[in-house]
Amino acid sequence: GVHRQILLATLGWFVGYQLVKRAEYMHAKVDRELFEYIRHHPVDFHAATEKKRIGELLEDFHPIR
């Protein structure tokens, strides 16, 4: 009946909430480890001295006709 639907909906919400919370925790943990690695090894992640323009990245366009 209705009470079973309410129970299952509540159970589904709770399980979904816990899964999302765990996924966010795991992603935060990975981010924290990566940022810590970057902080300890700045030589490996130096910024490019000169940014390229979009025209330098794309190939020249030559129409077929």
PDBQT receptor file of N, H, CA, C and O in Angstrom, charges set to zero:
ATOM      1  N   GLY A   1       0.803  -1.179   0.000  1.00  0.00    +0.000 N 
ATOM      2  CA  GLY A   1       0.000   0.000   0.000  1.00  0.00    +0.000 C 
ATOM      3  C   GLY A   1       0.858   1.261   0.000  1.00  0.00    +0.000 C 
ATOM      4  O   GLY A   1       2.032   1.260  -0.372  1.00  0.00    +0.000 OA
ATOM      5  N   VAL A   2       0.220   2.314   0.430  1.00  0.00    +0.000 N 
ATOM      6  H   VAL A   2      -0.733   2.315   0.732  1.00  0.00    +0.000 HD
ATOM      7  CA  VAL A   2       0.846   3.633   0.421  1.00  0.00    +0.000 C 
ATOM      8  C   VAL A   2       2.016   3.684   1.402  1.00  0.00    +0.000 C 
ATOM      9  O   VAL A   2       3.043   4.299   1.117  1.00  0.00    +0.000 OA
ATOM     10  N   HIS A   3       1.857   3.035   2.564  1.00  0.00    +0.000 N 
ATOM     11  H   HIS A   3       1.022   2.535   2.796  1.00  0.00    +0.000 HD
ATOM     12  CA  HIS A   3       2.926   3.078   3.560  1.00  0.00    +0.000 C 
ATOM     13  C   HIS A   3       4.204   2.433   3.031  1.00  0.00    +0.000 C 
ATOM     14  O   HIS A   3       5.301   2.875   3.370  1.00  0.00    +0.000 OA
ATOM     15  N   ARG A   4       4.079   1.391   2.202  1.00  0.00    +0.000 N 
ATOM     16  H   ARG A   4       3.187   1.031   1.927  1.00  0.00    +0.000 HD
ATOM     17  CA  ARG A   4       5.242   0.725   1.630  1.00  0.00    +0.000 C 
ATOM     18  C   ARG A   4       5.931   1.637   0.618  1.00  0.00    +0.000 C 
ATOM     19  O   ARG A   4       7.159   1.687   0.556  1.00  0.00    +0.000 OA
ATOM     20  N   GLN A   5       5.134   2.361  -0.178  1.00  0.00    +0.000 N 
ATOM     21  H   GLN A   5       4.136   2.320  -0.128  1.00  0.00    +0.000 HD
ATOM     22  CA  GLN A   5       5.712   3.300  -1.148  1.00  0.00    +0.000 C 
ATOM     23  C   GLN A   5       6.460   4.424  -0.441  1.00  0.00    +0.000 C 
ATOM     24  O   GLN A   5       7.544   4.819  -0.869  1.00  0.00    +0.000 OA
ATOM     25  N   ILE A   6       5.884   4.934   0.634  1.00  0.00    +0.000 N 
ATOM     26  H   ILE A   6       5.004   4.613   0.981  1.00  0.00    +0.000 HD
ATOM     27  CA  ILE A   6       6.541   5.996   1.398  1.00  0.00    +0.000 C 
ATOM     28  C   ILE A   6       7.839   5.470   2.009  1.00  0.00    +0.000 C 
ATOM     29  O   ILE A   6       8.859   6.158   1.995  1.00  0.00    +0.000 OA
ATOM     30  N   LEU A   7       7.799   4.252   2.543  1.00  0.00    +0.000 N 
ATOM     31  H   LEU A   7       6.970   3.693   2.554  1.00  0.00    +0.000 HD
ATOM     32  CA  LEU A   7       8.997   3.653   3.124  1.00  0.00    +0.000 C 
ATOM     33  C   LEU A   7      10.091   3.478   2.082  1.00  0.00    +0.000 C 
ATOM     34  O   LEU A   7      11.243   3.827   2.339  1.00  0.00    +0.000 OA
ATOM     35  N   LEU A   8       9.754   2.942   0.909  1.00  0.00    +0.000 N 
ATOM     36  H   LEU A   8       8.818   2.658   0.701  1.00  0.00    +0.000 HD
ATOM     37  CA  LEU A   8      10.748   2.720  -0.132  1.00  0.00    +0.000 C 
ATOM     38  C   LEU A   8      11.273   4.038  -0.702  1.00  0.00    +0.000 C 
ATOM     39  O   LEU A   8      12.456   4.142  -1.024  1.00  0.00    +0.000 OA
ATOM     40  N   ALA A   9      10.409   5.043  -0.829  1.00  0.00    +0.000 N 
ATOM     41  H   ALA A   9       9.447   4.959  -0.568  1.00  0.00    +0.000 HD
ATOM     42  CA  ALA A   9      10.868   6.350  -1.304  1.00  0.00    +0.000 C 
ATOM     43  C   ALA A   9      11.838   6.966  -0.305  1.00  0.00    +0.000 C 
ATOM     44  O   ALA A   9      12.851   7.542  -0.704  1.00  0.00    +0.000 OA
ATOM     45  N   THR A  10      11.546   6.854   0.980  1.00  0.00    +0.000 N 
ATOM     46  H   THR A  10      10.724   6.386   1.304  1.00  0.00    +0.000 HD
ATOM     47  CA  THR A  10      12.438   7.376   2.012  1.00  0.00    +0.000 C 
ATOM     48  C   THR A  10      13.753   6.617   2.017  1.00  0.00    +0.000 C 
ATOM     49  O   THR A  10      14.818   7.220   2.147  1.00  0.00    +0.000 OA
ATOM     50  N   LEU A  11      13.687   5.312   1.876  1.00  0.00    +0.000 N 
ATOM     51  H   LEU A  11      12.822   4.822   1.770  1.00  0.00    +0.000 HD
ATOM     52  CA  LEU A  11      14.900   4.494   1.824  1.00  0.00    +0.000 C 
ATOM     53  C   LEU A  11      15.737   4.847   0.600  1.00  0.00    +0.000 C 
ATOM     54  O   LEU A  11      16.960   4.951   0.701  1.00  0.00    +0.000 OA
ATOM     55  N   GLY A  12      15.106   5.032  -0.547  1.00  0.00    +0.000 N 
ATOM     56  H   GLY A  12      14.113   4.948  -0.629  1.00  0.00    +0.000 HD
ATOM     57  CA  GLY A  12      15.814   5.411  -1.762  1.00  0.00    +0.000 C 
ATOM     58  C   GLY A  12      16.471   6.771  -1.632  1.00  0.00    +0.000 C 
ATOM     59  O   GLY A  12      17.599   6.961  -2.087  1.00  0.00    +0.000 OA
ATOM     60  N   TRP A  13      15.773   7.728  -1.009  1.00  0.00    +0.000 N 
ATOM     61  H   TRP A  13      14.857   7.573  -0.640  1.00  0.00    +0.000 HD
ATOM     62  CA  TRP A  13      16.351   9.061  -0.798  1.00  0.00    +0.000 C 
ATOM     63  C   TRP A  13      17.571   8.960   0.108  1.00  0.00    +0.000 C 
ATOM     64  O   TRP A  13      18.598   9.582  -0.165  1.00  0.00    +0.000 OA
ATOM     65  N   PHE A  14      17.469   8.187   1.179  1.00  0.00    +0.000 N 
ATOM     66  H   PHE A  14      16.635   7.682   1.401  1.00  0.00    +0.000 HD
ATOM     67  CA  PHE A  14      18.576   8.052   2.128  1.00  0.00    +0.000 C 
ATOM     68  C   PHE A  14      19.792   7.402   1.479  1.00  0.00    +0.000 C 
ATOM     69  O   PHE A  14      20.915   7.873   1.653  1.00  0.00    +0.000 OA
ATOM     70  N   VAL A  15      19.573   6.324   0.731  1.00  0.00    +0.000 N 
ATOM     71  H   VAL A  15      18.660   5.941   0.589  1.00  0.00    +0.000 HD
ATOM     72  CA  VAL A  15      20.686   5.639   0.070  1.00  0.00    +0.000 C 
ATOM     73  C   VAL A  15      21.324   6.556  -0.969  1.00  0.00    +0.000 C 
ATOM     74  O   VAL A  15      22.549   6.617  -1.071  1.00  0.00    +0.000 OA
ATOM     75  N   GLY A  16      20.506   7.269  -1.741  1.00  0.00    +0.000 N 
ATOM     76  H   GLY A  16      19.511   7.219  -1.659  1.00  0.00    +0.000 HD
ATOM     77  CA  GLY A  16      21.029   8.202  -2.730  1.00  0.00    +0.000 C 
ATOM     78  C   GLY A  16      21.829   9.315  -2.089  1.00  0.00    +0.000 C 
ATOM     79  O   GLY A  16      22.883   9.697  -2.596  1.00  0.00    +0.000 OA
ATOM     80  N   TYR A  17      21.336   9.840  -0.975  1.00  0.00    +0.000 N 
ATOM     81  H   TYR A  17      20.480   9.530  -0.563  1.00  0.00    +0.000 HD
ATOM     82  CA  TYR A  17      22.036  10.901  -0.252  1.00  0.00    +0.000 C 
ATOM     83  C   TYR A  17      23.399  10.419   0.222  1.00  0.00    +0.000 C 
ATOM     84  O   TYR A  17      24.389  11.139   0.093  1.00  0.00    +0.000 OA
ATOM     85  N   GLN A  18      23.460   9.212   0.768  1.00  0.00    +0.000 N 
ATOM     86  H   GLN A  18      22.656   8.627   0.874  1.00  0.00    +0.000 HD
ATOM     87  CA  GLN A  18      24.719   8.665   1.256  1.00  0.00    +0.000 C 
ATOM     88  C   GLN A  18      25.704   8.414   0.114  1.00  0.00    +0.000 C 
ATOM     89  O   GLN A  18      26.902   8.651   0.266  1.00  0.00    +0.000 OA
ATOM     90  N   LEU A  19      25.205   7.935  -1.029  1.00  0.00    +0.000 N 
ATOM     91  H   LEU A  19      24.232   7.742  -1.153  1.00  0.00    +0.000 HD
ATOM     92  CA  LEU A  19      26.073   7.687  -2.179  1.00  0.00    +0.000 C 
ATOM     93  C   LEU A  19      26.655   8.991  -2.727  1.00  0.00    +0.000 C 
ATOM     94  O   LEU A  19      27.838   9.047  -3.063  1.00  0.00    +0.000 OA
ATOM     95  N   VAL A  20      25.835  10.035  -2.820  1.00  0.00    +0.000 N 
ATOM     96  H   VAL A  20      24.873   9.990  -2.547  1.00  0.00    +0.000 HD
ATOM     97  CA  VAL A  20      26.318  11.332  -3.300  1.00  0.00    +0.000 C 
ATOM     98  C   VAL A  20      27.341  11.900  -2.324  1.00  0.00    +0.000 C 
ATOM     99  O   VAL A  20      28.361  12.453  -2.738  1.00  0.00    +0.000 OA
ATOM    100  N   LYS A  21      27.067  11.764  -1.030  1.00  0.00    +0.000 N 
ATOM    101  H   LYS A  21      26.238  11.316  -0.695  1.00  0.00    +0.000 HD
ATOM    102  CA  LYS A  21      27.998  12.262  -0.020  1.00  0.00    +0.000 C 
ATOM    103  C   LYS A  21      29.336  11.544  -0.115  1.00  0.00    +0.000 C 
ATOM    104  O   LYS A  21      30.384  12.180   0.000  1.00  0.00    +0.000 OA
ATOM    105  N   ARG A  22      29.321  10.246  -0.319  1.00  0.00    +0.000 N 
ATOM    106  H   ARG A  22      28.470   9.730  -0.413  1.00  0.00    +0.000 HD
ATOM    107  CA  ARG A  22      30.564   9.481  -0.437  1.00  0.00    +0.000 C 
ATOM    108  C   ARG A  22      31.312   9.848  -1.711  1.00  0.00    +0.000 C 
ATOM    109  O   ARG A  22      32.536   9.968  -1.691  1.00  0.00    +0.000 OA
ATOM    110  N   ALA A  23      30.602  10.026  -2.813  1.00  0.00    +0.000 N 
ATOM    111  H   ALA A  23      29.606   9.928  -2.829  1.00  0.00    +0.000 HD
ATOM    112  CA  ALA A  23      31.244  10.397  -4.078  1.00  0.00    +0.000 C 
ATOM    113  C   ALA A  23      31.910  11.771  -3.948  1.00  0.00    +0.000 C 
ATOM    114  O   ALA A  23      33.033  11.959  -4.416  1.00  0.00    +0.000 OA
ATOM    115  N   GLU A  24      31.230  12.728  -3.319  1.00  0.00    +0.000 N 
ATOM    116  H   GLU A  24      30.317  12.576  -2.939  1.00  0.00    +0.000 HD
ATOM    117  CA  GLU A  24      31.820  14.048  -3.114  1.00  0.00    +0.000 C 
ATOM    118  C   GLU A  24      33.042  13.966  -2.218  1.00  0.00    +0.000 C 
ATOM    119  O   GLU A  24      34.019  14.679  -2.445  1.00  0.00    +0.000 OA
ATOM    120  N   TYR A  25      33.009  13.111  -1.205  1.00  0.00    +0.000 N 
ATOM    121  H   TYR A  25      32.215  12.532  -1.020  1.00  0.00    +0.000 HD
ATOM    122  CA  TYR A  25      34.166  12.926  -0.324  1.00  0.00    +0.000 C 
ATOM    123  C   TYR A  25      35.348  12.360  -1.098  1.00  0.00    +0.000 C 
ATOM    124  O   TYR A  25      36.476  12.825  -0.936  1.00  0.00    +0.000 OA
ATOM    125  N   MET A  26      35.098  11.363  -1.937  1.00  0.00    +0.000 N 
ATOM    126  H   MET A  26      34.181  10.985  -2.069  1.00  0.00    +0.000 HD
ATOM    127  CA  MET A  26      36.180  10.744  -2.700  1.00  0.00    +0.000 C 
ATOM    128  C   MET A  26      36.791  11.746  -3.679  1.00  0.00    +0.000 C 
ATOM    129  O   MET A  26      38.012  11.798  -3.826  1.00  0.00    +0.000 OA
ATOM    130  N   HIS A  27      35.952  12.542  -4.350  1.00  0.00    +0.000 N 
ATOM    131  H   HIS A  27      34.960  12.500  -4.230  1.00  0.00    +0.000 HD
ATOM    132  CA  HIS A  27      36.476  13.542  -5.277  1.00  0.00    +0.000 C 
ATOM    133  C   HIS A  27      37.267  14.615  -4.535  1.00  0.00    +0.000 C 
ATOM    134  O   HIS A  27      38.302  15.067  -5.024  1.00  0.00    +0.000 OA
ATOM    135  N   ALA A  28      36.794  15.025  -3.367  1.00  0.00    +0.000 N 
ATOM    136  H   ALA A  28      35.953  14.658  -2.970  1.00  0.00    +0.000 HD
ATOM    137  CA  ALA A  28      37.527  16.018  -2.577  1.00  0.00    +0.000 C 
ATOM    138  C   ALA A  28      38.872  15.465  -2.115  1.00  0.00    +0.000 C 
ATOM    139  O   ALA A  28      39.865  16.192  -2.072  1.00  0.00    +0.000 OA
ATOM    140  N   LYS A  29      38.901  14.194  -1.773  1.00  0.00    +0.000 N 
ATOM    141  H   LYS A  29      38.095  13.604  -1.807  1.00  0.00    +0.000 HD
ATOM    142  CA  LYS A  29      40.144  13.559  -1.330  1.00  0.00    +0.000 C 
ATOM    143  C   LYS A  29      41.164  13.514  -2.461  1.00  0.00    +0.000 C 
ATOM    144  O   LYS A  29      42.340  13.810  -2.248  1.00  0.00    +0.000 OA
ATOM    145  N   VAL A  30      40.726  13.149  -3.655  1.00  0.00    +0.000 N 
ATOM    146  H   VAL A  30      39.771  12.909  -3.828  1.00  0.00    +0.000 HD
ATOM    147  CA  VAL A  30      41.617  13.106  -4.811  1.00  0.00    +0.000 C 
ATOM    148  C   VAL A  30      42.119  14.514  -5.140  1.00  0.00    +0.000 C 
ATOM    149  O   VAL A  30      43.305  14.699  -5.412  1.00  0.00    +0.000 OA
ATOM    150  N   ASP A  31      41.220  15.510  -5.116  1.00  0.00    +0.000 N 
ATOM    151  H   ASP A  31      40.256  15.360  -4.895  1.00  0.00    +0.000 HD
ATOM    152  CA  ASP A  31      41.629  16.886  -5.378  1.00  0.00    +0.000 C 
ATOM    153  C   ASP A  31      42.659  17.356  -4.370  1.00  0.00    +0.000 C 
ATOM    154  O   ASP A  31      43.645  17.996  -4.735  1.00  0.00    +0.000 OA
ATOM    155  N   ARG A  32      42.435  17.045  -3.112  1.00  0.00    +0.000 N 
ATOM    156  H   ARG A  32      41.634  16.525  -2.815  1.00  0.00    +0.000 HD
ATOM    157  CA  ARG A  32      43.374  17.455  -2.060  1.00  0.00    +0.000 C 
ATOM    158  C   ARG A  32      44.746  16.833  -2.291  1.00  0.00    +0.000 C 
ATOM    159  O   ARG A  32      45.762  17.511  -2.139  1.00  0.00    +0.000 OA
ATOM    160  N   GLU A  33      44.790  15.555  -2.656  1.00  0.00    +0.000 N 
ATOM    161  H   GLU A  33      43.965  15.004  -2.779  1.00  0.00    +0.000 HD
ATOM    162  CA  GLU A  33      46.064  14.888  -2.911  1.00  0.00    +0.000 C 
ATOM    163  C   GLU A  33      46.769  15.477  -4.132  1.00  0.00    +0.000 C 
ATOM    164  O   GLU A  33      47.986  15.660  -4.116  1.00  0.00    +0.000 OA
ATOM    165  N   LEU A  34      46.013  15.774  -5.188  1.00  0.00    +0.000 N 
ATOM    166  H   LEU A  34      45.025  15.625  -5.201  1.00  0.00    +0.000 HD
ATOM    167  CA  LEU A  34      46.624  16.341  -6.385  1.00  0.00    +0.000 C 
ATOM    168  C   LEU A  34      47.169  17.741  -6.124  1.00  0.00    +0.000 C 
ATOM    169  O   LEU A  34      48.283  18.058  -6.540  1.00  0.00    +0.000 OA
ATOM    170  N   PHE A  35      46.391  18.585  -5.435  1.00  0.00    +0.000 N 
ATOM    171  H   PHE A  35      45.486  18.327  -5.096  1.00  0.00    +0.000 HD
ATOM    172  CA  PHE A  35      46.864  19.936  -5.140  1.00  0.00    +0.000 C 
ATOM    173  C   PHE A  35      48.074  19.908  -4.221  1.00  0.00    +0.000 C 
ATOM    174  O   PHE A  35      48.962  20.752  -4.339  1.00  0.00    +0.000 OA
ATOM    175  N   GLU A  36      48.119  18.954  -3.314  1.00  0.00    +0.000 N 
ATOM    176  H   GLU A  36      47.398  18.267  -3.218  1.00  0.00    +0.000 HD
ATOM    177  CA  GLU A  36      49.281  18.820  -2.434  1.00  0.00    +0.000 C 
ATOM    178  C   GLU A  36      50.509  18.396  -3.241  1.00  0.00    +0.000 C 
ATOM    179  O   GLU A  36      51.610  18.889  -2.999  1.00  0.00    +0.000 OA
ATOM    180  N   TYR A  37      50.326  17.490  -4.194  1.00  0.00    +0.000 N 
ATOM    181  H   TYR A  37      49.431  17.089  -4.391  1.00  0.00    +0.000 HD
ATOM    182  CA  TYR A  37      51.434  17.075  -5.055  1.00  0.00    +0.000 C 
ATOM    183  C   TYR A  37      51.937  18.253  -5.889  1.00  0.00    +0.000 C 
ATOM    184  O   TYR A  37      53.142  18.458  -6.030  1.00  0.00    +0.000 OA
ATOM    185  N   ILE A  38      50.991  19.027  -6.440  1.00  0.00    +0.000 N 
ATOM    186  H   ILE A  38      50.012  18.860  -6.325  1.00  0.00    +0.000 HD
ATOM    187  CA  ILE A  38      51.374  20.192  -7.237  1.00  0.00    +0.000 C 
ATOM    188  C   ILE A  38      52.117  21.202  -6.371  1.00  0.00    +0.000 C 
ATOM    189  O   ILE A  38      53.077  21.816  -6.834  1.00  0.00    +0.000 OA
ATOM    190  N   ARG A  39      51.696  21.383  -5.137  1.00  0.00    +0.000 N 
ATOM    191  H   ARG A  39      50.915  20.884  -4.760  1.00  0.00    +0.000 HD
ATOM    192  CA  ARG A  39      52.347  22.336  -4.242  1.00  0.00    +0.000 C 
ATOM    193  C   ARG A  39      53.772  21.901  -3.915  1.00  0.00    +0.000 C 
ATOM    194  O   ARG A  39      54.657  22.746  -3.775  1.00  0.00    +0.000 OA
ATOM    195  N   HIS A  40      54.005  20.593  -3.790  1.00  0.00    +0.000 N 
ATOM    196  H   HIS A  40      53.286  19.907  -3.904  1.00  0.00    +0.000 HD
ATOM    197  CA  HIS A  40      55.330  20.091  -3.451  1.00  0.00    +0.000 C 
ATOM    198  C   HIS A  40      56.257  19.951  -4.666  1.00  0.00    +0.000 C 
ATOM    199  O   HIS A  40      57.474  19.855  -4.506  1.00  0.00    +0.000 OA
ATOM    200  N   HIS A  41      55.690  19.938  -5.878  1.00  0.00    +0.000 N 
ATOM    201  H   HIS A  41      54.701  20.016  -6.009  1.00  0.00    +0.000 HD
ATOM    202  CA  HIS A  41      56.490  19.778  -7.098  1.00  0.00    +0.000 C 
ATOM    203  C   HIS A  41      56.156  20.897  -8.091  1.00  0.00    +0.000 C 
ATOM    204  O   HIS A  41      55.607  20.612  -9.155  1.00  0.00    +0.000 OA
ATOM    205  N   PRO A  42      56.465  22.139  -7.783  1.00  0.00    +0.000 N 
ATOM    206  CA  PRO A  42      56.082  23.243  -8.676  1.00  0.00    +0.000 C 
ATOM    207  C   PRO A  42      56.850  23.239  -9.994  1.00  0.00    +0.000 C 
ATOM    208  O   PRO A  42      56.375  23.806 -10.977  1.00  0.00    +0.000 OA
ATOM    209  N   VAL A  43      58.022  22.616 -10.037  1.00  0.00    +0.000 N 
ATOM    210  H   VAL A  43      58.408  22.156  -9.238  1.00  0.00    +0.000 HD
ATOM    211  CA  VAL A  43      58.821  22.611 -11.264  1.00  0.00    +0.000 C 
ATOM    212  C   VAL A  43      58.110  21.826 -12.365  1.00  0.00    +0.000 C 
ATOM    213  O   VAL A  43      58.211  22.175 -13.541  1.00  0.00    +0.000 OA
ATOM    214  N   ASP A  44      57.399  20.776 -11.991  1.00  0.00    +0.000 N 
ATOM    215  H   ASP A  44      57.317  20.492 -11.036  1.00  0.00    +0.000 HD
ATOM    216  CA  ASP A  44      56.702  19.950 -12.976  1.00  0.00    +0.000 C 
ATOM    217  C   ASP A  44      55.492  20.659 -13.575  1.00  0.00    +0.000 C 
ATOM    218  O   ASP A  44      55.009  20.250 -14.631  1.00  0.00    +0.000 OA
ATOM    219  N   PHE A  45      54.997  21.695 -12.937  1.00  0.00    +0.000 N 
ATOM    220  H   PHE A  45      55.389  22.027 -12.079  1.00  0.00    +0.000 HD
ATOM    221  CA  PHE A  45      53.756  22.335 -13.352  1.00  0.00    +0.000 C 
ATOM    222  C   PHE A  45      53.954  23.830 -13.597  1.00  0.00    +0.000 C 
ATOM    223  O   PHE A  45      53.113  24.635 -13.198  1.00  0.00    +0.000 OA
ATOM    224  N   HIS A  46      55.036  24.205 -14.236  1.00  0.00    +0.000 N 
ATOM    225  H   HIS A  46      55.720  23.552 -14.560  1.00  0.00    +0.000 HD
ATOM    226  CA  HIS A  46      55.277  25.617 -14.497  1.00  0.00    +0.000 C 
ATOM    227  C   HIS A  46      54.313  26.123 -15.568  1.00  0.00    +0.000 C 
ATOM    228  O   HIS A  46      53.925  25.380 -16.469  1.00  0.00    +0.000 OA
ATOM    229  N   ALA A  47      53.942  27.362 -15.461  1.00  0.00    +0.000 N 
ATOM    230  H   ALA A  47      54.257  27.966 -14.729  1.00  0.00    +0.000 HD
ATOM    231  CA  ALA A  47      53.014  27.965 -16.420  1.00  0.00    +0.000 C 
ATOM    232  C   ALA A  47      53.759  28.316 -17.701  1.00  0.00    +0.000 C 
ATOM    233  O   ALA A  47      54.947  28.635 -17.670  1.00  0.00    +0.000 OA
ATOM    234  N   ALA A  48      53.071  28.257 -18.801  1.00  0.00    +0.000 N 
ATOM    235  H   ALA A  48      52.106  27.998 -18.826  1.00  0.00    +0.000 HD
ATOM    236  CA  ALA A  48      53.671  28.628 -20.077  1.00  0.00    +0.000 C 
ATOM    237  C   ALA A  48      53.979  30.124 -20.063  1.00  0.00    +0.000 C 
ATOM    238  O   ALA A  48      53.189  30.929 -19.570  1.00  0.00    +0.000 OA
ATOM    239  N   THR A  49      55.112  30.471 -20.598  1.00  0.00    +0.000 N 
ATOM    240  H   THR A  49      55.753  29.817 -20.999  1.00  0.00    +0.000 HD
ATOM    241  CA  THR A  49      55.519  31.873 -20.555  1.00  0.00    +0.000 C 
ATOM    242  C   THR A  49      54.692  32.723 -21.514  1.00  0.00    +0.000 C 
ATOM    243  O   THR A  49      54.396  33.878 -21.211  1.00  0.00    +0.000 OA
ATOM    244  N   GLU A  50      54.316  32.174 -22.657  1.00  0.00    +0.000 N 
ATOM    245  H   GLU A  50      54.557  31.235 -22.904  1.00  0.00    +0.000 HD
ATOM    246  CA  GLU A  50      53.555  32.937 -23.630  1.00  0.00    +0.000 C 
ATOM    247  C   GLU A  50      52.329  32.136 -24.054  1.00  0.00    +0.000 C 
ATOM    248  O   GLU A  50      52.445  30.980 -24.459  1.00  0.00    +0.000 OA
ATOM    249  N   LYS A  51      51.165  32.751 -23.959  1.00  0.00    +0.000 N 
ATOM    250  H   LYS A  51      51.071  33.690 -23.630  1.00  0.00    +0.000 HD
ATOM    251  CA  LYS A  51      49.944  32.062 -24.367  1.00  0.00    +0.000 C 
ATOM    252  C   LYS A  51      49.799  32.146 -25.881  1.00  0.00    +0.000 C 
ATOM    253  O   LYS A  51      50.092  33.176 -26.489  1.00  0.00    +0.000 OA
ATOM    254  N   LYS A  52      49.345  31.052 -26.478  1.00  0.00    +0.000 N 
ATOM    255  H   LYS A  52      49.107  30.215 -25.984  1.00  0.00    +0.000 HD
ATOM    256  CA  LYS A  52      49.137  31.039 -27.914  1.00  0.00    +0.000 C 
ATOM    257  C   LYS A  52      47.735  31.548 -28.225  1.00  0.00    +0.000 C 
ATOM    258  O   LYS A  52      46.796  31.340 -27.456  1.00  0.00    +0.000 OA
ATOM    259  N   ARG A  53      47.614  32.202 -29.340  1.00  0.00    +0.000 N 
ATOM    260  H   ARG A  53      48.376  32.371 -29.965  1.00  0.00    +0.000 HD
ATOM    261  CA  ARG A  53      46.315  32.680 -29.795  1.00  0.00    +0.000 C 
ATOM    262  C   ARG A  53      45.597  31.530 -30.500  1.00  0.00    +0.000 C 
ATOM    263  O   ARG A  53      46.228  30.555 -30.910  1.00  0.00    +0.000 OA
ATOM    264  N   ILE A  54      44.287  31.648 -30.637  1.00  0.00    +0.000 N 
ATOM    265  H   ILE A  54      43.775  32.439 -30.303  1.00  0.00    +0.000 HD
ATOM    266  CA  ILE A  54      43.501  30.571 -31.245  1.00  0.00    +0.000 C 
ATOM    267  C   ILE A  54      43.906  30.362 -32.700  1.00  0.00    +0.000 C 
ATOM    268  O   ILE A  54      43.844  29.235 -33.192  1.00  0.00    +0.000 OA
ATOM    269  N   GLY A  55      44.316  31.412 -33.397  1.00  0.00    +0.000 N 
ATOM    270  H   GLY A  55      44.365  32.327 -32.997  1.00  0.00    +0.000 HD
ATOM    271  CA  GLY A  55      44.755  31.280 -34.783  1.00  0.00    +0.000 C 
ATOM    272  C   GLY A  55      46.038  30.486 -34.920  1.00  0.00    +0.000 C 
ATOM    273  O   GLY A  55      46.272  29.868 -35.958  1.00  0.00    +0.000 OA
ATOM    274  N   GLU A  56      46.867  30.491 -33.903  1.00  0.00    +0.000 N 
ATOM    275  H   GLU A  56      46.677  30.993 -33.059  1.00  0.00    +0.000 HD
ATOM    276  CA  GLU A  56      48.113  29.731 -33.940  1.00  0.00    +0.000 C 
ATOM    277  C   GLU A  56      47.877  28.249 -33.659  1.00  0.00    +0.000 C 
ATOM    278  O   GLU A  56      48.677  27.403 -34.057  1.00  0.00    +0.000 OA
ATOM    279  N   LEU A  57      46.789  27.943 -32.981  1.00  0.00    +0.000 N 
ATOM    280  H   LEU A  57      46.139  28.631 -32.658  1.00  0.00    +0.000 HD
ATOM    281  CA  LEU A  57      46.504  26.553 -32.638  1.00  0.00    +0.000 C 
ATOM    282  C   LEU A  57      45.798  25.806 -33.768  1.00  0.00    +0.000 C 
ATOM    283  O   LEU A  57      45.993  24.602 -33.938  1.00  0.00    +0.000 OA
ATOM    284  N   LEU A  58      44.969  26.529 -34.548  1.00  0.00    +0.000 N 
ATOM    285  H   LEU A  58      44.810  27.506 -34.410  1.00  0.00    +0.000 HD
ATOM    286  CA  LEU A  58      44.186  25.886 -35.600  1.00  0.00    +0.000 C 
ATOM    287  C   LEU A  58      44.972  25.845 -36.899  1.00  0.00    +0.000 C 
ATOM    288  O   LEU A  58      45.847  26.677 -37.143  1.00  0.00    +0.000 OA
ATOM    289  N   GLU A  59      44.646  24.871 -37.722  1.00  0.00    +0.000 N 
ATOM    290  H   GLU A  59      43.935  24.196 -37.524  1.00  0.00    +0.000 HD
ATOM    291  CA  GLU A  59      45.270  24.770 -39.050  1.00  0.00    +0.000 C 
ATOM    292  C   GLU A  59      44.631  25.793 -39.986  1.00  0.00    +0.000 C 
ATOM    293  O   GLU A  59      43.506  26.237 -39.760  1.00  0.00    +0.000 OA
ATOM    294  N   ASP A  60      45.353  26.155 -41.026  1.00  0.00    +0.000 N 
ATOM    295  H   ASP A  60      46.267  25.794 -41.210  1.00  0.00    +0.000 HD
ATOM    296  CA  ASP A  60      44.804  27.076 -42.015  1.00  0.00    +0.000 C 
ATOM    297  C   ASP A  60      43.648  26.417 -42.738  1.00  0.00    +0.000 C 
ATOM    298  O   ASP A  60      43.670  25.210 -42.981  1.00  0.00    +0.000 OA
ATOM    299  N   PHE A  61      42.626  27.209 -43.088  1.00  0.00    +0.000 N 
ATOM    300  H   PHE A  61      42.608  28.190 -42.891  1.00  0.00    +0.000 HD
ATOM    301  CA  PHE A  61      41.456  26.697 -43.786  1.00  0.00    +0.000 C 
ATOM    302  C   PHE A  61      41.646  26.869 -45.266  1.00  0.00    +0.000 C 
ATOM    303  O   PHE A  61      41.900  27.976 -45.740  1.00  0.00    +0.000 OA
ATOM    304  N   HIS A  62      41.523  25.763 -46.019  1.00  0.00    +0.000 N 
ATOM    305  H   HIS A  62      41.317  24.863 -45.633  1.00  0.00    +0.000 HD
ATOM    306  CA  HIS A  62      41.622  25.793 -47.471  1.00  0.00    +0.000 C 
ATOM    307  C   HIS A  62      40.333  25.166 -48.020  1.00  0.00    +0.000 C 
ATOM    308  O   HIS A  62      40.149  23.952 -47.925  1.00  0.00    +0.000 OA
ATOM    309  N   PRO A  63      39.443  25.986 -48.594  1.00  0.00    +0.000 N 
ATOM    310  CA  PRO A  63      38.185  25.425 -49.102  1.00  0.00    +0.000 C 
ATOM    311  C   PRO A  63      38.433  24.480 -50.271  1.00  0.00    +0.000 C 
ATOM    312  O   PRO A  63      39.400  24.648 -51.014  1.00  0.00    +0.000 OA
ATOM    313  N   ILE A  64      37.567  23.491 -50.435  1.00  0.00    +0.000 N 
ATOM    314  H   ILE A  64      36.781  23.354 -49.832  1.00  0.00    +0.000 HD
ATOM    315  CA  ILE A  64      37.726  22.460 -51.476  1.00  0.00    +0.000 C 
ATOM    316  C   ILE A  64      37.371  23.028 -52.848  1.00  0.00    +0.000 C 
ATOM    317  O   ILE A  64      38.017  22.680 -53.837  1.00  0.00    +0.000 OA
ATOM    318  N   ARG A  65      36.361  23.891 -52.931  1.00  0.00    +0.000 N 
ATOM    319  H   ARG A  65      35.837  24.174 -52.127  1.00  0.00    +0.000 HD
ATOM    320  CA  ARG A  65      35.896  24.384 -54.229  1.00  0.00    +0.000 C 
ATOM    321  C   ARG A  65      36.779  25.429 -54.794  1.00  0.00    +0.000 C 
ATOM    322  O   ARG A  65      36.514  25.938 -55.883  1.00  0.00    +0.000 OA
TER     323      ARG A  65
